[in-house]
Amino acid sequence: MPRIPLIEDLTKGPIPAGSNILVEFDPASQWYNASVTIIAGWLKTGGRARYTLSTQPPDDFRSQLNRYVQNVSELESKDILQIWDLYSVTLGQKSKEKYTIDSLKVADMSIQYATQMMRQPIAPDILLIGDDETVAARFNDEKNWVEFTLTRDFPNVKLRKLSGISGLLRGVLSDWAQKRLEGAADGIIDFKVEEAGNVTRDLIRIRSMRGVGFDREWHEFKISENLEVSLQS
C-alpha cells in the first residue's frame, strides 16, 4: 500500500483505508507545503492522488510538485494524479482544467456527487487532499455545507475505502461546525507556528486517530530549499 509521509511517521502502523482526516492549521503554518510533500510521497510509493485546490492556481501547485516528482504531466495524462480546480470558481471564472466544478453551491455539488463520485469503485490506493475546505463555506449556509460534508464527502471516502485529508483554516468556522466535523472525523491533525523571541518553530501533532496507535506529542519539522517538509530528527 502507498504511504502517507509526515502523518504515518507519527503513527504505529498504516492509517486504515476509508479514514477521513481533518488538518486544522494556522494561517501562517506550513500546511500547504506539507500537503504537497504528502501528495508527492504518496505518488512515489505507487498510489494515485486527487488534489483539490481552493486557494491557489493549479499551475502554482504543479510547479511546486515538479520539484519532487519529475513526471507530473505524465501522471496527469494517465489519471494517476488528478488536479481539481476550485480556485477558478471562487474568482467567478471558468476553469481551463480537465477536472473542475462549475459551482460551489451545496445543491449543485450534491448532484455531481450522487451522479458521479459516489458511484465509482472501491480504491484504497487513492489519496484525496483538499487544501482548505472552509473556502466552500463562504458560498453556502454553514449548516448546509456541514451536512453536505457529512453526507457526501466523508461517506465517499468511507464507502470507497479511500484516504481523505481535509484542510480546515483555523478560526473560520463556528464552534458548532468545528465540533460536528471533528466528531465525524477519524483523525485530527494540527499545524501551528510557535514564536519565542527570534526563533520560529513549525509544529505538527496528531490530536486523535482511530484504528491505529499514534504519537500525540508536538513535533517540529523543517522545510528544505525546495519546500519539502520533513520531521526534525
Phi and psi in degrees as GROMACS dihedral restraints (atoms count N, CA, C in turn):
[ dihedral_restraints ]
;  ai    aj    ak    al  type     phi  dphi    fc
    3     4     5     6     1   -62.3    20    10
    4     5     6     7     1   163.6    20    10
    6     7     8     9     1  -121.0    20    10
    7     8     9    10     1   144.0    20    10
    9    10    11    12     1   -97.8    20    10
   10    11    12    13     1   102.7    20    10
   12    13    14    15     1   -65.7    20    10
   13    14    15    16     1   165.1    20    10
   15    16    17    18     1    67.9    20    10
   16    17    18    19     1   -60.3    20    10
   18    19    20    21     1   -69.9    20    10
   19    20    21    22     1   -49.6    20    10
   21    22    23    24     1   -76.6    20    10
   22    23    24    25     1    -6.1    20    10
   24    25    26    27     1   -70.1    20    10
   25    26    27    28     1   -17.9    20    10
   27    28    29    30     1  -110.5    20    10
   28    29    30    31     1     6.7    20    10
   30    31    32    33     1  -111.7    20    10
   31    32    33    34     1   163.7    20    10
   33    34    35    36     1   -95.1    20    10
   34    35    36    37     1    12.2    20    10
   36    37    38    39     1   179.2    20    10
   37    38    39    40     1   178.8    20    10
   39    40    41    42     1   -67.4    20    10
   40    41    42    43     1   144.1    20    10
   42    43    44    45     1   -72.3    20    10
   43    44    45    46     1   130.3    20    10
   45    46    47    48     1   -58.5    20    10
   46    47    48    49     1   141.3    20    10
   48    49    50    51     1   -60.3    20    10
   49    50    51    52     1   145.3    20    10
   51    52    53    54     1    91.4    20    10
   52    53    54    55     1     6.8    20    10
   54    55    56    57     1   -85.1    20    10
   55    56    57    58     1   136.3    20    10
   57    58    59    60     1  -103.7    20    10
   58    59    60    61     1   118.6    20    10
   60    61    62    63     1  -116.1    20    10
   61    62    63    64     1   131.1    20    10
   63    64    65    66     1   -98.3    20    10
   64    65    66    67     1   135.4    20    10
   66    67    68    69     1  -113.0    20    10
   67    68    69    70     1   112.8    20    10
   69    70    71    72     1   -99.8    20    10
   70    71    72    73     1   120.9    20    10
   72    73    74    75     1  -131.2    20    10
   73    74    75    76     1   144.7    20    10
   75    76    77    78     1   -72.8    20    10
   76    77    78    79     1   151.4    20    10
   78    79    80    81     1   -56.5    20    10
   79    80    81    82     1   -35.8    20    10
   81    82    83    84     1   -92.0    20    10
   82    83    84    85     1     4.9    20    10
   84    85    86    87     1   -75.4    20    10
   85    86    87    88     1   175.0    20    10
   87    88    89    90     1   -99.6    20    10
   88    89    90    91     1    28.6    20    10
   90    91    92    93     1   -58.7    20    10
   91    92    93    94     1   -43.0    20    10
   93    94    95    96     1   -62.3    20    10
   94    95    96    97     1   -45.4    20    10
   96    97    98    99     1   -63.5    20    10
   97    98    99   100     1   -40.0    20    10
   99   100   101   102     1   -63.6    20    10
  100   101   102   103     1   -38.6    20    10
  102   103   104   105     1   -65.1    20    10
  103   104   105   106     1   -34.2    20    10
  105   106   107   108     1   -69.7    20    10
  106   107   108   109     1   -40.2    20    10
  108   109   110   111     1   -59.5    20    10
  109   110   111   112     1   -42.2    20    10
  111   112   113   114     1   -64.7    20    10
  112   113   114   115     1   -46.3    20    10
  114   115   116   117     1   -60.4    20    10
  115   116   117   118     1   -44.8    20    10
  117   118   119   120     1   -61.2    20    10
  118   119   120   121     1   -45.4    20    10
  120   121   122   123     1   -63.7    20    10
  121   122   123   124     1   -39.2    20    10
  123   124   125   126     1   -62.8    20    10
  124   125   126   127     1   -45.6    20    10
  126   127   128   129     1   -63.2    20    10
  127   128   129   130     1   -40.1    20    10
  129   130   131   132     1   -66.9    20    10
  130   131   132   133     1   -22.5    20    10
  132   133   134   135     1   -99.2    20    10
  133   134   135   136     1    19.7    20    10
  135   136   137   138     1    95.2    20    10
  136   137   138   139     1     7.1    20    10
  138   139   140   141     1   -89.3    20    10
  139   140   141   142     1   169.7    20    10
  141   142   143   144     1  -107.0    20    10
  142   143   144   145     1   153.4    20    10
  144   145   146   147     1  -141.8    20    10
  145   146   147   148     1   147.4    20    10
  147   148   149   150     1  -128.2    20    10
  148   149   150   151     1   115.1    20    10
  150   151   152   153     1  -111.8    20    10
  151   152   153   154     1   124.0    20    10
  153   154   155   156     1  -102.6    20    10
  154   155   156   157     1   119.8    20    10
  156   157   158   159     1  -100.7    20    10
  157   158   159   160     1   120.5    20    10
  159   160   161   162     1  -116.4    20    10
  160   161   162   163     1   -13.6    20    10
  162   163   164   165     1  -121.0    20    10
  163   164   165   166     1    -1.7    20    10
  165   166   167   168     1  -155.1    20    10
  166   167   168   169     1   156.0    20    10
  168   169   170   171     1   -65.4    20    10
  169   170   171   172     1   146.8    20    10
  171   172   173   174     1   -55.8    20    10
  172   173   174   175     1   -37.5    20    10
  174   175   176   177     1   -67.4    20    10
  175   176   177   178     1   -28.2    20    10
  177   178   179   180     1   -66.4    20    10
  178   179   180   181     1   -41.6    20    10
  180   181   182   183     1   -64.6    20    10
  181   182   183   184     1   -44.4    20    10
  183   184   185   186     1   -59.3    20    10
  184   185   186   187     1   -42.3    20    10
  186   187   188   189     1   -60.0    20    10
  187   188   189   190     1   -42.1    20    10
  189   190   191   192     1   -71.9    20    10
  190   191   192   193     1   -42.7    20    10
  192   193   194   195     1   -62.5    20    10
  193   194   195   196     1   -33.0    20    10
  195   196   197   198     1   -62.3    20    10
  196   197   198   199     1   -18.7    20    10
  198   199   200   201     1   -71.5    20    10
  199   200   201   202     1   -24.6    20    10
  201   202   203   204     1  -111.2    20    10
  202   203   204   205     1   -28.4    20    10
  204   205   206   207     1  -122.5    20    10
  205   206   207   208     1   111.1    20    10
  207   208   209   210     1   -76.6    20    10
  208   209   210   211     1   -17.5    20    10
  210   211   212   213     1  -113.1    20    10
  211   212   213   214     1    42.8    20    10
  213   214   215   216     1   -58.3    20    10
  214   215   216   217     1   -45.5    20    10
  216   217   218   219     1   -62.5    20    10
  217   218   219   220     1   -36.7    20    10
  219   220   221   222     1   -68.1    20    10
  220   221   222   223     1   -41.5    20    10
  222   223   224   225     1   -62.1    20    10
  223   224   225   226     1   -38.0    20    10
  225   226   227   228     1   -67.7    20    10
  226   227   228   229     1   -41.6    20    10
  228   229   230   231     1   -64.4    20    10
  229   230   231   232     1   -28.6    20    10
  231   232   233   234     1   -92.4    20    10
  232   233   234   235     1     2.0    20    10
  234   235   236   237     1    65.2    20    10
  235   236   237   238     1    18.0    20    10
  237   238   239   240     1   -71.7    20    10
  238   239   240   241     1   -34.8    20    10
  240   241   242   243     1  -119.9    20    10
  241   242   243   244     1   126.3    20    10
  243   244   245   246     1  -116.1    20    10
  244   245   246   247     1   128.9    20    10
  246   247   248   249     1  -108.3    20    10
  247   248   249   250     1   112.8    20    10
  249   250   251   252     1   -95.2    20    10
  250   251   252   253     1   123.5    20    10
  252   253   254   255     1   -97.4    20    10
  253   254   255   256     1   102.7    20    10
  255   256   257   258     1  -101.7    20    10
  256   257   258   259     1   -13.2    20    10
  258   259   260   261     1   -60.1    20    10
  259   260   261   262     1   -44.1    20    10
  261   262   263   264     1   -60.3    20    10
  262   263   264   265     1   -38.9    20    10
  264   265   266   267     1   -63.1    20    10
  265   266   267   268     1   -37.5    20    10
  267   268   269   270     1   -65.3    20    10
  268   269   270   271     1   -22.3    20    10
  270   271   272   273     1   -94.5    20    10
  271   272   273   274     1     0.3    20    10
  273   274   275   276     1    74.7    20    10
  274   275   276   277     1    23.3    20    10
  276   277   278   279     1  -111.3    20    10
  277   278   279   280     1   155.8    20    10
  279   280   281   282     1   -86.8    20    10
  280   281   282   283     1   128.3    20    10
  282   283   284   285     1   -74.5    20    10
  283   284   285   286     1   147.7    20    10
  285   286   287   288     1   -97.1    20    10
  286   287   288   289     1     1.5    20    10
  288   289   290   291     1   -79.6    20    10
  289   290   291   292     1   157.7    20    10
  291   292   293   294     1   -66.6    20    10
  292   293   294   295     1   -37.7    20    10
  294   295   296   297     1  -114.8    20    10
  295   296   297   298     1   119.2    20    10
  297   298   299   300     1  -162.9    20    10
  298   299   300   301     1   175.6    20    10
  300   301   302   303     1  -130.2    20    10
  301   302   303   304     1   156.0    20    10
  303   304   305   306     1   -90.8    20    10
  304   305   306   307     1   -12.1    20    10
  306   307   308   309     1  -152.5    20    10
  307   308   309   310     1   143.2    20    10
  309   310   311   312     1   -98.8    20    10
  310   311   312   313     1     8.6    20    10
  312   313   314   315     1   -70.6    20    10
  313   314   315   316     1   136.0    20    10
  315   316   317   318     1   -55.8    20    10
  316   317   318   319     1   -41.9    20    10
  318   319   320   321     1   -60.7    20    10
  319   320   321   322     1   -40.4    20    10
  321   322   323   324     1   -72.3    20    10
  322   323   324   325     1   -42.9    20    10
  324   325   326   327     1   -66.3    20    10
  325   326   327   328     1   -33.4    20    10
  327   328   329   330     1   -62.5    20    10
  328   329   330   331     1   -38.5    20    10
  330   331   332   333     1   -63.4    20    10
  331   332   333   334     1   -44.3    20    10
  333   334   335   336     1   -63.0    20    10
  334   335   336   337     1   -40.5    20    10
  336   337   338   339     1   -63.3    20    10
  337   338   339   340     1   -46.1    20    10
  339   340   341   342     1   -66.2    20    10
  340   341   342   343     1   -35.1    20    10
  342   343   344   345     1   -92.6    20    10
  343   344   345   346     1   -19.8    20    10
  345   346   347   348     1  -125.2    20    10
  346   347   348   349     1   -68.1    20    10
  348   349   350   351     1   -66.4    20    10
  349   350   351   352     1   -46.1    20    10
  351   352   353   354     1   -76.4    20    10
  352   353   354   355     1    -5.1    20    10
  354   355   356   357     1   -95.6    20    10
  355   356   357   358     1    -1.4    20    10
  357   358   359   360     1   -77.9    20    10
  358   359   360   361     1   161.0    20    10
  360   361   362   363     1   -74.4    20    10
  361   362   363   364     1   166.2    20    10
  363   364   365   366     1   -61.1    20    10
  364   365   366   367     1   136.2    20    10
  366   367   368   369     1  -151.7    20    10
  367   368   369   370     1    79.7    20    10
  369   370   371   372     1   -67.2    20    10
  370   371   372   373     1    -6.2    20    10
  372   373   374   375     1   -92.0    20    10
  373   374   375   376     1     5.2    20    10
  375   376   377   378     1  -102.9    20    10
  376   377   378   379     1   130.7    20    10
  378   379   380   381     1  -109.7    20    10
  379   380   381   382     1   128.1    20    10
  381   382   383   384     1  -106.8    20    10
  382   383   384   385     1   130.6    20    10
  384   385   386   387     1  -129.5    20    10
  385   386   387   388     1   130.0    20    10
  387   388   389   390     1  -110.5    20    10
  388   389   390   391     1   123.3    20    10
  390   391   392   393     1   -65.4    20    10
  391   392   393   394     1   -40.6    20    10
  393   394   395   396     1  -155.3    20    10
  394   395   396   397     1    98.4    20    10
  396   397   398   399     1   -70.2    20    10
  397   398   399   400     1   -18.4    20    10
  399   400   401   402     1   -68.4    20    10
  400   401   402   403     1   -15.8    20    10
  402   403   404   405     1   -59.2    20    10
  403   404   405   406     1   -40.3    20    10
  405   406   407   408     1   -64.4    20    10
  406   407   408   409     1   -26.3    20    10
  408   409   410   411     1   -67.2    20    10
  409   410   411   412     1   -20.3    20    10
  411   412   413   414     1   -65.9    20    10
  412   413   414   415     1   -25.6    20    10
  414   415   416   417     1  -104.0    20    10
  415   416   417   418     1     7.4    20    10
  417   418   419   420     1  -143.7    20    10
  418   419   420   421     1   157.0    20    10
  420   421   422   423     1   -59.3    20    10
  421   422   423   424     1   133.5    20    10
  423   424   425   426     1   -58.2    20    10
  424   425   426   427     1   -42.7    20    10
  426   427   428   429     1   -61.3    20    10
  427   428   429   430     1   -44.0    20    10
  429   430   431   432     1   -63.6    20    10
  430   431   432   433     1   -39.1    20    10
  432   433   434   435     1   -67.4    20    10
  433   434   435   436     1   -41.7    20    10
  435   436   437   438     1   -62.3    20    10
  436   437   438   439     1   -43.6    20    10
  438   439   440   441     1   -63.5    20    10
  439   440   441   442     1   -37.0    20    10
  441   442   443   444     1   -61.1    20    10
  442   443   444   445     1   -45.3    20    10
  444   445   446   447     1   -60.5    20    10
  445   446   447   448     1   -41.8    20    10
  447   448   449   450     1   -78.6    20    10
  448   449   450   451     1   -22.6    20    10
  450   451   452   453     1  -109.3    20    10
  451   452   453   454     1    -7.7    20    10
  453   454   455   456     1  -125.4    20    10
  454   455   456   457     1   -62.9    20    10
  456   457   458   459     1   -59.1    20    10
  457   458   459   460     1   -58.2    20    10
  459   460   461   462     1   -64.2    20    10
  460   461   462   463     1   -45.1    20    10
  462   463   464   465     1   -63.2    20    10
  463   464   465   466     1   -33.1    20    10
  465   466   467   468     1   -58.3    20    10
  466   467   468   469     1   -45.3    20    10
  468   469   470   471     1   -65.5    20    10
  469   470   471   472     1   -45.0    20    10
  471   472   473   474     1   -66.4    20    10
  472   473   474   475     1   -48.8    20    10
  474   475   476   477     1   -70.9    20    10
  475   476   477   478     1   -32.2    20    10
  477   478   479   480     1   -94.0    20    10
  478   479   480   481     1     2.0    20    10
  480   481   482   483     1    60.8    20    10
  481   482   483   484     1    36.7    20    10
  483   484   485   486     1   -82.9    20    10
  484   485   486   487     1  -178.1    20    10
  486   487   488   489     1  -119.5    20    10
  487   488   489   490     1   122.5    20    10
  489   490   491   492     1  -119.2    20    10
  490   491   492   493     1   130.1    20    10
  492   493   494   495     1  -125.0    20    10
  493   494   495   496     1   118.4    20    10
  495   496   497   498     1  -113.6    20    10
  496   497   498   499     1   117.4    20    10
  498   499   500   501     1   -77.4    20    10
  499   500   501   502     1   136.3    20    10
  501   502   503   504     1  -130.3    20    10
  502   503   504   505     1   113.6    20    10
  504   505   506   507     1   -64.9    20    10
  505   506   507   508     1   122.7    20    10
  507   508   509   510     1   -67.4    20    10
  508   509   510   511     1   138.5    20    10
  510   511   512   513     1    92.0    20    10
  511   512   513   514     1    -2.6    20    10
  513   514   515   516     1   -87.1    20    10
  514   515   516   517     1   -44.7    20    10
  516   517   518   519     1   -84.9    20    10
  517   518   519   520     1   158.4    20    10
  519   520   521   522     1   -69.0    20    10
  520   521   522   523     1   162.1    20    10
  522   523   524   525     1   -60.4    20    10
  523   524   525   526     1   -38.2    20    10
  525   526   527   528     1   -60.8    20    10
  526   527   528   529     1   -49.2    20    10
  528   529   530   531     1   -64.1    20    10
  529   530   531   532     1   -42.5    20    10
  531   532   533   534     1   -60.0    20    10
  532   533   534   535     1   -44.7    20    10
  534   535   536   537     1   -68.7    20    10
  535   536   537   538     1   -37.1    20    10
  537   538   539   540     1   -62.0    20    10
  538   539   540   541     1   -44.4    20    10
  540   541   542   543     1   -69.0    20    10
  541   542   543   544     1   -43.1    20    10
  543   544   545   546     1   -62.8    20    10
  544   545   546   547     1   -38.1    20    10
  546   547   548   549     1   -66.6    20    10
  547   548   549   550     1   -27.3    20    10
  549   550   551   552     1   -91.9    20    10
  550   551   552   553     1   -15.5    20    10
  552   553   554   555     1   -77.4    20    10
  553   554   555   556     1   154.8    20    10
  555   556   557   558     1   -89.3    20    10
  556   557   558   559     1   -17.1    20    10
  558   559   560   561     1  -157.3    20    10
  559   560   561   562     1   150.6    20    10
  561   562   563   564     1  -131.6    20    10
  562   563   564   565     1   127.7    20    10
  564   565   566   567     1  -124.4    20    10
  565   566   567   568     1   138.6    20    10
  567   568   569   570     1  -112.8    20    10
  568   569   570   571     1   136.7    20    10
  570   571   572   573     1  -118.8    20    10
  571   572   573   574     1   131.9    20    10
  573   574   575   576     1  -148.4    20    10
  574   575   576   577     1   166.4    20    10
  576   577   578   579     1  -113.5    20    10
  577   578   579   580     1   134.1    20    10
  579   580   581   582     1  -121.5    20    10
  580   581   582   583     1   126.6    20    10
  582   583   584   585     1  -117.4    20    10
  583   584   585   586     1   133.8    20    10
  585   586   587   588     1  -139.2    20    10
  586   587   588   589     1   103.9    20    10
  588   589   590   591     1    65.4    20    10
  589   590   591   592     1  -124.1    20    10
  591   592   593   594     1   -93.5    20    10
  592   593   594   595     1     5.5    20    10
  594   595   596   597     1  -102.5    20    10
  595   596   597   598     1   128.8    20    10
  597   598   599   600     1  -116.6    20    10
  598   599   600   601     1   127.7    20    10
  600   601   602   603     1  -119.0    20    10
  601   602   603   604     1   134.0    20    10
  603   604   605   606     1   -98.1    20    10
  604   605   606   607     1   126.5    20    10
  606   607   608   609     1  -128.5    20    10
  607   608   609   610     1   149.8    20    10
  609   610   611   612     1  -136.5    20    10
  610   611   612   613     1   146.4    20    10
  612   613   614   615     1  -149.5    20    10
  613   614   615   616     1   154.9    20    10
  615   616   617   618     1   -94.8    20    10
  616   617   618   619     1   116.0    20    10
  618   619   620   621     1   -81.2    20    10
  619   620   621   622     1   -37.7    20    10
  621   622   623   624     1  -155.9    20    10
  622   623   624   625     1   156.0    20    10
  624   625   626   627     1  -161.6    20    10
  625   626   627   628     1   125.2    20    10
  627   628   629   630     1   -89.8    20    10
  628   629   630   631     1   143.9    20    10
  630   631   632   633     1    84.3    20    10
  631   632   633   634     1     0.3    20    10
  633   634   635   636     1  -158.2    20    10
  634   635   636   637     1   145.4    20    10
  636   637   638   639     1   -70.2    20    10
  637   638   639   640     1   153.6    20    10
  639   640   641   642     1  -154.5    20    10
  640   641   642   643     1   160.5    20    10
  642   643   644   645     1   -89.0    20    10
  643   644   645   646     1   123.2    20    10
  645   646   647   648     1   -96.6    20    10
  646   647   648   649     1    -0.3    20    10
  648   649   650   651     1   -76.9    20    10
  649   650   651   652     1   158.3    20    10
  651   652   653   654     1   -74.3    20    10
  652   653   654   655     1   138.3    20    10
  654   655   656   657     1  -128.1    20    10
  655   656   657   658     1   136.7    20    10
  657   658   659   660     1   -83.3    20    10
  658   659   660   661     1   144.5    20    10
  660   661   662   663     1  -129.5    20    10
  661   662   663   664     1   161.5    20    10
  663   664   665   666     1  -117.3    20    10
  664   665   666   667     1   158.7    20    10
  666   667   668   669     1  -121.5    20    10
  667   668   669   670     1   121.8    20    10
  669   670   671   672     1   -78.2    20    10
  670   671   672   673     1   177.1    20    10
  672   673   674   675     1   -62.5    20    10
  673   674   675   676     1   -29.0    20    10
  675   676   677   678     1   -92.4    20    10
  676   677   678   679     1    12.6    20    10
  678   679   680   681     1    75.7    20    10
  679   680   681   682     1    12.9    20    10
  681   682   683   684     1   -74.6    20    10
  682   683   684   685     1   138.5    20    10
  684   685   686   687     1  -105.0    20    10
  685   686   687   688     1   134.4    20    10
  687   688   689   690     1  -147.1    20    10
  688   689   690   691     1   153.4    20    10
  690   691   692   693     1   -70.7    20    10
  691   692   693   694     1   143.5    20    10
  693   694   695   696     1   -68.8    20    10
  694   695   696   697     1   137.0    20    10
